[in-house]
């Protein structure tokens, strides 16, 4: 079983006097599909950045898997854009005209 092990993790941003994580210990089975949910500013992105080694922290994070972070950067925005071939004349007040196309 592959897993992510977090042991006694403590982290806080240098600009803050409060820790985001303090003495946190848990393990995640990587065979599961998981998502992080929570209110804004609660540490979801910070935790993912800790997994990626972006910040210095106290404690240990060990894993036999490699991490990726979404959203992925992309250089060609046309790959993610779909253009429709409709004009404003193709619409009526209630939707498409019936004789379109």
The 8 nearest C-alpha neighbors of each residue, nearest first, counted from 0:
[[1, 2, 28, 30, 29, 63, 3, 27],
 [2, 0, 29, 28, 63, 30, 64, 3],
 [1, 3, 28, 29, 27, 62, 4, 0],
 [2, 4, 62, 27, 26, 61, 5, 28],
 [5, 3, 26, 61, 60, 62, 25, 2],
 [4, 6, 60, 24, 25, 59, 26, 8],
 [7, 5, 24, 59, 8, 58, 23, 4],
 [6, 8, 22, 58, 23, 24, 9, 59],
 [9, 7, 58, 23, 22, 6, 57, 21],
 [10, 8, 21, 20, 57, 22, 56, 58],
 [11, 9, 20, 56, 18, 19, 57, 21],
 [10, 12, 18, 19, 17, 13, 15, 20],
 [11, 13, 14, 15, 10, 18, 19, 16],
 [12, 14, 15, 11, 16, 17, 10, 18],
 [13, 15, 12, 16, 11, 17, 18, 10],
 [16, 14, 12, 17, 13, 11, 18, 19],
 [15, 17, 18, 14, 13, 11, 12, 19],
 [18, 16, 15, 11, 19, 12, 10, 20],
 [19, 17, 11, 20, 10, 21, 16, 9],
 [18, 20, 11, 10, 42, 17, 21, 9],
 [21, 19, 9, 10, 18, 23, 8, 22],
 [20, 22, 9, 23, 18, 8, 10, 19],
 [23, 21, 7, 8, 9, 24, 20, 6],
 [24, 22, 8, 7, 21, 20, 6, 9],
 [23, 25, 6, 7, 5, 22, 8, 26],
 [26, 24, 5, 4, 6, 23, 27, 3],
 [25, 27, 4, 3, 5, 2, 28, 24],
 [28, 26, 3, 2, 29, 4, 25, 31],
 [27, 29, 2, 30, 31, 1, 3, 26],
 [30, 28, 2, 31, 1, 27, 3, 32],
 [31, 29, 28, 32, 1, 0, 2, 27],
 [32, 30, 29, 28, 33, 27, 2, 34],
 [33, 31, 30, 34, 29, 28, 27, 35],
 [34, 32, 31, 35, 29, 27, 30, 28],
 [33, 35, 36, 32, 43, 31, 37, 47],
 [36, 34, 43, 37, 33, 44, 47, 42],
 [37, 35, 34, 38, 43, 39, 41, 33],
 [38, 36, 39, 41, 35, 43, 40, 42],
 [37, 39, 41, 40, 36, 43, 42, 35],
 [38, 40, 41, 37, 42, 43, 36, 44],
 [39, 41, 42, 38, 43, 37, 44, 45],
 [40, 42, 39, 38, 43, 37, 19, 44],
 [43, 41, 45, 44, 40, 46, 19, 39],
 [44, 42, 46, 45, 41, 35, 47, 36],
 [45, 43, 47, 46, 42, 48, 41, 49],
 [44, 46, 42, 48, 43, 47, 49, 41],
 [45, 47, 49, 43, 48, 44, 42, 50],
 [48, 46, 50, 44, 49, 45, 51, 43],
 [47, 49, 51, 45, 53, 50, 46, 44],
 [48, 50, 46, 52, 51, 47, 54, 53],
 [51, 49, 47, 48, 52, 46, 66, 60],
 [52, 50, 48, 49, 53, 66, 47, 67],
 [51, 53, 49, 50, 54, 48, 55, 47],
 [52, 54, 48, 51, 49, 55, 50, 47],
 [55, 53, 52, 49, 56, 48, 51, 45],
 [54, 56, 53, 57, 52, 49, 10, 11],
 [57, 55, 10, 9, 54, 58, 8, 49],
 [56, 58, 9, 8, 10, 59, 55, 7],
 [59, 57, 8, 7, 6, 9, 56, 60],
 [60, 58, 6, 5, 8, 61, 7, 57],
 [59, 61, 5, 4, 6, 62, 58, 50],
 [62, 60, 4, 3, 59, 5, 63, 2],
 [61, 63, 3, 64, 2, 4, 60, 1],
 [62, 64, 1, 2, 65, 61, 3, 29],
 [65, 63, 62, 66, 1, 2, 3, 29],
 [64, 66, 67, 63, 62, 51, 50, 3],
 [67, 65, 51, 64, 68, 50, 47, 62],
 [68, 66, 69, 65, 51, 71, 47, 50],
 [67, 69, 70, 66, 71, 47, 51, 48],
 [70, 68, 71, 67, 72, 47, 66, 44],
 [69, 71, 68, 72, 73, 67, 44, 47],
 [70, 72, 69, 73, 68, 67, 74, 75],
 [73, 71, 70, 74, 69, 75, 68, 76],
 [72, 74, 75, 71, 76, 78, 70, 79],
 [73, 75, 76, 72, 77, 78, 71, 79],
 [74, 76, 77, 73, 78, 79, 72, 80],
 [77, 75, 78, 79, 74, 80, 73, 72],
 [78, 76, 80, 79, 75, 81, 74, 82],
 [79, 77, 76, 80, 75, 81, 73, 74],
 [78, 80, 77, 76, 81, 75, 73, 82],
 [81, 79, 77, 78, 82, 76, 75, 83],
 [82, 80, 83, 79, 77, 78, 84, 76],
 [81, 83, 80, 84, 85, 77, 79, 78],
 [84, 82, 85, 81, 86, 80, 87, 89],
 [83, 85, 82, 86, 89, 81, 100, 87],
 [86, 84, 83, 89, 87, 88, 90, 82],
 [85, 87, 88, 89, 84, 90, 83, 95],
 [86, 88, 89, 90, 85, 91, 95, 84],
 [89, 87, 86, 90, 91, 85, 96, 95],
 [90, 88, 87, 86, 96, 95, 85, 99],
 [91, 89, 95, 94, 88, 96, 87, 92],
 [92, 90, 94, 93, 95, 96, 89, 88],
 [91, 93, 94, 90, 95, 96, 89, 88],
 [94, 92, 91, 95, 90, 96, 97, 89],
 [93, 95, 91, 90, 92, 96, 89, 97],
 [96, 94, 90, 91, 89, 97, 93, 99],
 [95, 97, 98, 99, 90, 89, 91, 94],
 [96, 98, 99, 95, 100, 89, 94, 90],
 [97, 99, 96, 100, 95, 89, 90, 91],
 [98, 100, 96, 97, 89, 95, 90, 85],
 [99, 98, 97, 89, 85, 96, 84, 95]]
